[in-house]
Amino acid sequence: MNKLAIHGGPKTKTTPFGSGNRFGEAELMELKEALEQGTLFYHYGEKVKQFLHKFNEMYGVKYSVATSSGTAAIHVALGAAGVTAGDEVITSPITDQGTVIGILYQNAIPVFADVLPDTYNLDPASIEARITERTKAIVVVHLAGSPCDMDAIMAIARKHELKVIEDCAQSYLCYYKGKLTGTIGDYGCFSTNDFKHISTGDGGMVTVNSGREDDYAVTHAFADKNYQRFDHVVSRDIHHIAPNYRMTELQGAVGIAQLDKLTWICDMREKYGTRLIEGLSGIAGVYPPKITEGGTSSFWFFLFRLDTEKLTGSVDDFVAALNAEGISCVRGYIPQPVYLQPLFQTKEAYPGTNYPFTLSEVSYEKGICPQAEEVLQTSVRIGISEFYTPGDIEEIIEAIAKVAAHMIKGGLS
């Protein structure tokens, strides 16, 4: 086998990855129609309504609410679920900050359960072990498009009378035992920012899975300052504070066109991610991700682990060598679990105060989620695009196999 590129050998990947345009004439047409309405406010225009109707039909839900971002969607779901000051909300330590912002804005306390070592999703046993009399909800994160073990999680939630909010920012059109992620818990939260399967620049949606009109009314109002805007009636009889997280008609317009592409996007990503798992299986020292039993993934990114006991170098050495082969990658999904951020180490969500952490005994020391810490230290993240070619995927596999062969103990020098 050729010498590693990082040591002067030939690169595995010498041609550009496949690429394409996310936006085109369909989006321009929808935007033109939005501007011609004479209003860009969701209540008076038709684009956000059309976008939600299309999304609801795709997901088989009766009600959903548009928001200004995926972070906003989670906050709206938490507010609609009744999460308030002093409540505890269990979630994953391997996630974006957007998952926990809404918890803290409700003056509730994030509690982090550990993850499974092969799917990188929440471990149901760890969730149950974290439940206290303060626990109000569970925010499950379907990381990278792979579904959590929702049967086990929903059973725990019902046993303890907890609300379940699904963070589906990375899991469009992913199935768990025949059900779409985002339709299984009490609420499903989606993101349409520029770093997701579909983009409206920023934006999000919340599915209201009870199908009840009263639940929908509460969720809808929480995204709009607790104003009740239905049909031609607007009520400003405000009893509790709520944020302004409204989606604009411009976002809705782009979203309509983007939804037409979503099935193709997810199908291509599933095809390529599945091939990567197949291609990496059996390579010594390399462990591709496991998809939860009964689930499918639309692979927002591809995260695989390394057995550092079998390698001559570190994970960072592996990453450097793989980048030199022409395969862009980084270590882990985030640098460290969320609870090791300064915000949680100092328990200072708001400058100058430790509230709401003072309402709970929750602690955030290193080691509380050992599997999550290990996953982030031993994993490598590679991007996937629906615009890649099959040849691109084969070259990724070839490059990983090449680096592993050189770095495995007893392998090539």
C-alpha positions as CSV (number, residue, x, y, z in Angstrom):
1,M,0.0,0.0,0.0
2,N,1.2,3.5,-0.8
3,K,2.8,5.7,1.9
4,L,0.5,8.0,3.7
5,A,0.1,11.4,2.1
6,I,1.0,13.1,5.4
7,H,4.4,11.3,5.0
8,G,4.9,12.3,1.4
9,G,2.8,9.6,-0.4
10,P,0.1,10.2,-3.0
11,K,-3.3,11.5,-1.8
12,T,-6.3,9.1,-2.0
13,K,-8.7,11.9,-3.0
14,T,-7.4,14.1,-5.8
15,T,-10.6,15.2,-7.5
16,P,-13.2,17.6,-6.0
17,F,-16.2,16.2,-4.2
18,G,-19.5,16.4,-6.0
19,S,-21.4,19.6,-5.4
20,G,-24.6,21.3,-6.4
21,N,-26.9,24.3,-5.8
22,R,-29.3,24.1,-2.9
23,F,-31.5,26.9,-4.2
24,G,-32.8,27.7,-7.6
25,E,-35.8,28.8,-9.7
26,A,-38.4,27.2,-7.5
27,E,-37.3,29.2,-4.5
28,L,-37.2,32.4,-6.5
29,M,-40.7,31.8,-7.7
30,E,-42.0,31.3,-4.2
31,L,-40.2,34.4,-3.0
32,K,-41.6,36.5,-5.8
33,E,-45.1,35.4,-4.8
34,A,-44.4,36.2,-1.2
35,L,-43.3,39.7,-2.0
36,E,-46.3,40.2,-4.3
37,Q,-48.7,39.5,-1.4
38,G,-47.9,43.0,0.0
39,T,-47.2,41.5,3.5
40,L,-44.4,39.4,4.9
41,F,-46.2,38.8,8.2
42,Y,-47.2,35.1,8.7
43,H,-50.7,35.8,10.0
44,Y,-51.8,37.8,6.9
45,G,-49.7,36.0,4.3
46,E,-50.1,32.5,2.8
47,K,-46.5,31.2,2.5
48,V,-46.0,30.1,6.1
49,K,-49.4,28.5,6.1
50,Q,-48.6,26.6,2.8
51,F,-45.3,25.6,4.2
52,L,-46.8,24.1,7.3
53,H,-49.6,22.4,5.4
54,K,-47.1,20.7,3.2
55,F,-44.9,19.7,6.1
56,N,-47.9,18.3,8.0
57,E,-49.0,16.2,5.1
58,M,-45.4,14.9,4.7
59,Y,-45.2,14.0,8.4
60,G,-48.8,12.9,8.8
61,V,-49.6,15.3,11.7
62,K,-52.6,17.5,12.2
63,Y,-50.8,20.5,13.8
64,S,-47.4,22.2,13.6
65,V,-46.2,25.7,14.5
66,A,-43.5,27.6,12.5
67,T,-40.7,29.3,14.4
68,S,-37.8,31.6,13.7
69,S,-35.2,28.8,14.4
70,G,-34.7,25.3,15.6
71,T,-33.5,26.6,19.0
72,A,-36.8,28.6,19.1
73,A,-38.7,25.4,18.3
74,I,-37.3,23.6,21.3
75,H,-38.1,26.6,23.6
76,V,-41.6,26.7,22.2
77,A,-42.1,23.0,22.9
78,L,-40.8,23.4,26.4
79,G,-43.1,26.3,27.1
80,A,-46.1,24.5,25.7
81,A,-45.2,21.5,27.8
82,G,-45.4,23.6,30.9
83,V,-41.8,23.5,31.9
84,T,-41.1,26.3,34.3
85,A,-38.7,27.6,37.0
86,G,-37.1,24.9,39.1
87,D,-38.1,22.0,36.8
88,E,-35.5,19.6,35.6
89,V,-35.2,18.6,32.0
90,I,-33.1,15.5,31.0
91,T,-31.3,15.7,27.7
92,S,-28.1,14.5,25.9
93,P,-24.6,15.9,26.6
94,I,-23.7,15.4,22.9
95,T,-25.7,18.2,21.3
96,D,-25.7,21.7,20.1
97,Q,-26.2,24.6,22.5
98,G,-29.6,25.2,20.9
99,T,-31.0,22.1,22.8
100,V,-30.3,23.6,26.2
101,I,-31.0,27.3,25.6
102,G,-34.7,27.0,25.9
103,I,-34.5,25.0,29.1
104,L,-32.5,27.8,30.8
105,Y,-34.7,30.5,29.4
106,Q,-37.6,28.8,31.1
107,N,-35.5,28.9,34.3
108,A,-35.4,25.2,34.3
109,I,-32.3,23.1,35.0
110,P,-30.7,20.9,32.3
111,V,-29.8,17.4,33.5
112,F,-27.5,15.3,31.3
113,A,-28.0,11.5,30.8
114,D,-25.3,9.4,29.3
115,V,-25.3,8.0,25.8
116,L,-24.9,4.6,24.2
117,P,-21.3,3.9,22.9
118,D,-22.4,2.8,19.4
119,T,-25.4,4.9,18.4
120,Y,-24.2,8.0,20.4
121,N,-27.8,8.6,21.4
122,L,-29.3,8.8,24.9
123,D,-29.1,5.6,27.0
124,P,-32.6,4.9,28.4
125,A,-31.2,3.4,31.6
126,S,-29.2,6.5,32.2
127,I,-32.3,8.7,31.6
128,E,-34.3,6.8,34.2
129,A,-31.4,7.0,36.7
130,R,-31.5,10.8,36.4
131,I,-35.2,11.2,37.2
132,T,-36.0,13.1,40.4
133,E,-39.2,14.6,41.8
134,R,-38.3,17.8,39.9
135,T,-38.1,16.1,36.5
136,K,-40.7,17.5,34.1
137,A,-39.5,16.5,30.6
138,I,-37.0,14.7,28.4
139,V,-35.5,16.3,25.3
140,V,-34.2,13.5,23.1
141,V,-31.7,14.3,20.5
142,H,-31.7,12.1,17.3
143,L,-28.0,12.8,16.7
144,A,-26.8,13.0,13.1
145,G,-30.1,11.6,11.8
146,S,-30.1,8.3,13.8
147,P,-33.2,7.8,15.9
148,C,-33.1,7.2,19.6
149,D,-34.6,4.0,21.2
150,M,-38.0,5.6,21.4
151,D,-39.9,2.6,22.7
152,A,-37.8,2.5,25.8
153,I,-37.8,6.2,26.3
154,M,-41.5,6.6,25.9
155,A,-42.1,3.8,28.3
156,I,-40.0,5.6,30.9
157,A,-41.7,8.9,30.2
158,R,-45.2,7.5,30.6
159,K,-44.2,5.6,33.8
160,H,-43.0,8.9,35.4
161,E,-45.6,11.1,33.7
162,L,-43.0,13.2,31.8
163,K,-43.3,15.1,28.5
164,V,-41.1,14.0,25.7
165,I,-39.7,16.6,23.2
166,E,-37.8,15.3,20.2
167,D,-34.9,17.4,18.8
168,C,-35.1,16.4,15.1
169,A,-32.8,19.2,13.8
170,Q,-30.6,16.5,12.2
171,S,-33.1,13.8,11.6
172,Y,-35.4,14.7,8.8
173,L,-37.4,11.7,7.4
174,C,-35.8,9.3,9.7
175,Y,-37.9,6.3,10.9
176,Y,-38.1,4.4,14.1
177,K,-40.1,1.2,13.8
178,G,-42.3,2.7,11.0
179,K,-42.8,6.1,12.7
180,L,-41.1,9.3,11.7
181,T,-38.9,10.9,14.3
182,G,-40.7,14.0,15.5
183,T,-44.1,12.3,15.6
184,I,-43.5,9.9,18.5
185,G,-43.0,12.2,21.5
186,D,-45.4,14.9,22.7
187,Y,-43.6,17.5,20.4
188,G,-41.1,17.2,17.6
189,C,-38.7,20.1,16.9
190,F,-37.1,20.8,13.5
191,S,-34.6,23.3,12.2
192,T,-34.3,24.9,8.8
193,N,-31.1,26.9,9.4
194,D,-28.4,26.8,6.8
195,F,-26.7,23.8,8.3
196,K,-29.6,21.3,8.0
197,H,-31.0,19.0,5.3
198,I,-33.2,21.9,4.1
199,S,-32.6,25.6,4.6
200,T,-34.7,28.7,4.9
201,G,-31.6,30.6,6.2
202,D,-33.0,30.2,9.7
203,G,-36.3,28.8,10.9
204,G,-38.0,25.8,12.6
205,M,-41.1,23.9,13.2
206,V,-42.8,22.2,16.2
207,T,-45.2,19.3,15.7
208,V,-48.0,19.0,18.2
209,N,-48.4,15.3,18.4
210,S,-51.5,15.0,20.6
211,G,-53.5,16.3,17.7
212,R,-55.6,18.3,20.1
213,E,-56.6,21.8,19.2
214,D,-56.1,23.2,22.7
215,D,-52.5,21.9,22.7
216,Y,-52.0,23.5,19.3
217,A,-53.4,26.8,20.5
218,V,-51.0,26.9,23.5
219,T,-48.0,26.0,21.3
220,H,-49.0,28.5,18.6
221,A,-49.4,31.3,21.1
222,F,-46.1,30.6,22.9
223,A,-44.2,31.3,19.6
224,D,-46.0,34.7,19.3
225,K,-45.8,36.5,22.6
226,N,-48.8,34.5,23.8
227,Y,-51.0,36.4,21.4
228,Q,-53.8,34.3,20.1
229,R,-54.0,34.8,16.3
230,F,-56.6,32.5,14.7
231,D,-58.6,33.3,11.6
232,H,-59.4,37.0,11.7
233,V,-59.4,37.2,15.5
234,V,-56.4,38.4,17.6
235,S,-56.5,38.2,21.4
236,R,-54.0,40.0,23.5
237,D,-55.3,38.8,26.9
238,I,-51.8,37.9,28.2
239,H,-51.5,35.8,31.4
240,H,-47.8,34.7,31.1
241,I,-44.7,35.8,29.3
242,A,-43.7,34.2,26.0
243,P,-41.1,35.0,23.4
244,N,-41.5,36.3,19.8
245,Y,-40.3,33.4,17.6
246,R,-42.4,34.1,14.5
247,M,-41.4,32.8,11.0
248,T,-41.6,35.3,8.2
249,E,-43.3,34.8,4.9
250,L,-39.8,34.9,3.2
251,Q,-38.7,31.9,5.2
252,G,-42.0,30.1,4.6
253,A,-41.7,30.7,0.8
254,V,-38.2,29.2,0.6
255,G,-39.4,26.3,2.8
256,I,-42.2,25.4,0.4
257,A,-39.6,24.8,-2.4
258,Q,-37.1,23.1,-0.1
259,L,-39.7,20.5,1.0
260,D,-40.0,19.3,-2.6
261,K,-36.3,18.3,-2.4
262,L,-36.3,16.8,1.0
263,T,-37.1,13.2,0.1
264,W,-34.3,13.1,-2.5
265,I,-31.9,14.7,-0.1
266,C,-32.6,12.2,2.7
267,D,-32.6,9.2,0.3
268,M,-29.2,10.1,-1.0
269,R,-27.8,10.7,2.4
270,E,-29.2,7.4,3.7
271,K,-27.7,5.6,0.6
272,Y,-24.3,7.1,1.2
273,G,-24.2,6.7,5.0
274,T,-25.3,3.0,4.7
275,R,-22.5,2.4,2.2
276,L,-20.0,4.0,4.5
277,I,-21.1,1.7,7.3
278,E,-20.7,-1.3,5.0
279,G,-17.4,-0.2,3.7
280,L,-15.8,0.5,7.1
281,S,-17.1,-2.6,8.8
282,G,-14.3,-5.1,9.3
283,I,-11.5,-2.5,9.2
284,A,-9.3,-3.1,12.2
285,G,-9.5,-0.4,14.8
286,V,-12.4,1.4,13.1
287,Y,-16.0,1.2,14.3
288,P,-18.8,2.7,12.2
289,P,-21.9,3.9,14.0
290,K,-24.8,1.6,14.8
291,I,-28.3,2.6,13.7
292,T,-30.9,2.0,16.5
293,E,-32.7,-1.3,15.9
294,G,-35.8,-0.7,13.8
295,G,-34.5,2.7,12.7
296,T,-33.2,4.4,9.5
297,S,-30.9,7.4,9.3
298,S,-30.6,10.3,6.9
299,F,-27.0,11.0,8.0
300,W,-26.6,14.7,8.5
301,F,-23.0,13.8,9.2
302,F,-21.0,10.5,9.6
303,L,-19.4,9.9,13.0
304,F,-17.2,6.8,13.5
305,R,-15.1,5.7,16.4
306,L,-11.5,4.5,16.7
307,D,-10.1,1.9,19.1
308,T,-7.1,3.8,20.4
309,E,-5.7,0.7,22.0
310,K,-5.1,-0.7,18.6
311,L,-3.6,2.4,17.0
312,T,0.0,3.5,17.1
313,G,-1.0,7.2,17.2
314,S,-3.8,9.3,18.7
315,V,-7.2,10.2,17.2
316,D,-5.8,13.6,16.3
317,D,-3.0,11.9,14.4
318,F,-5.6,9.8,12.5
319,V,-7.6,13.0,11.7
320,A,-4.5,14.7,10.4
321,A,-3.6,11.8,8.2
322,L,-7.1,11.5,6.9
323,N,-7.2,15.2,6.0
324,A,-3.9,14.8,4.2
325,E,-5.5,12.1,2.1
326,G,-8.0,14.7,0.9
327,I,-10.9,13.7,3.3
328,S,-12.0,16.7,5.4
329,C,-12.7,15.6,9.0
330,V,-12.5,16.6,12.6
331,R,-12.3,14.8,16.0
332,G,-15.7,14.4,17.6
333,Y,-19.0,16.2,17.0
334,I,-18.3,18.9,19.6
335,P,-15.1,19.4,21.6
336,Q,-16.5,18.2,24.9
337,P,-19.9,17.4,26.5
338,V,-22.1,20.3,26.9
339,Y,-21.9,20.2,30.7
340,L,-18.2,20.9,30.6
341,Q,-18.8,24.3,29.0
342,P,-17.9,27.3,31.3
343,L,-21.6,28.2,31.6
344,F,-22.3,24.9,33.5
345,Q,-19.0,24.8,35.3
346,T,-19.7,28.2,36.9
347,K,-23.5,27.7,36.9
348,E,-23.9,31.1,35.5
349,A,-26.5,31.1,32.8
350,Y,-27.1,34.9,33.3
351,P,-24.2,37.2,34.2
352,G,-24.0,37.9,37.9
353,T,-26.3,35.2,39.2
354,N,-26.4,31.4,39.7
355,Y,-30.2,31.2,39.1
356,P,-31.8,28.9,38.2
357,F,-29.1,26.4,39.2
358,T,-29.7,27.3,42.8
359,L,-33.1,25.6,42.6
360,S,-31.6,22.2,42.1
361,E,-28.9,19.9,43.4
362,V,-27.7,19.0,39.9
363,S,-23.9,19.0,39.4
364,Y,-21.8,19.0,36.2
365,E,-18.4,17.6,37.1
366,K,-16.3,15.7,34.7
367,G,-17.2,12.0,34.6
368,I,-20.9,12.2,35.0
369,C,-21.4,10.9,31.5
370,P,-18.4,8.7,30.9
371,Q,-19.6,7.2,27.6
372,A,-20.3,10.6,26.1
373,E,-16.8,11.8,27.1
374,E,-15.3,8.7,25.6
375,V,-17.3,9.0,22.4
376,L,-16.2,12.6,21.8
377,Q,-12.5,11.7,22.4
378,T,-12.4,8.7,20.2
379,S,-14.6,9.6,17.2
380,V,-14.0,11.2,13.8
381,R,-16.7,13.3,12.0
382,I,-16.9,13.3,8.2
383,G,-19.4,15.4,6.2
384,I,-21.9,13.8,3.8
385,S,-23.6,15.6,1.0
386,E,-26.5,14.6,-1.2
387,F,-24.4,16.0,-4.1
388,Y,-21.6,13.6,-3.5
389,T,-21.0,10.9,-6.1
390,P,-20.8,7.1,-5.4
391,G,-17.1,7.5,-6.3
392,D,-16.6,10.1,-3.6
393,I,-18.0,7.6,-1.0
394,E,-15.7,4.8,-2.2
395,E,-12.7,7.1,-1.9
396,I,-13.6,8.1,1.6
397,I,-13.7,4.4,2.5
398,E,-10.4,3.8,0.7
399,A,-8.7,6.7,2.6
400,I,-9.9,5.5,6.0
401,A,-8.8,2.0,5.3
402,K,-5.4,3.3,4.1
403,V,-4.8,5.4,7.3
404,A,-6.1,2.6,9.5
405,A,-3.7,0.1,7.9
406,H,-0.7,2.3,8.5
407,M,-1.7,3.2,12.1
408,I,-2.9,-0.2,13.3
409,K,-0.4,-1.8,15.7
410,G,1.6,-4.4,13.8
411,G,0.4,-3.0,10.5
412,L,2.3,-1.0,7.9
413,S,4.9,1.5,8.9
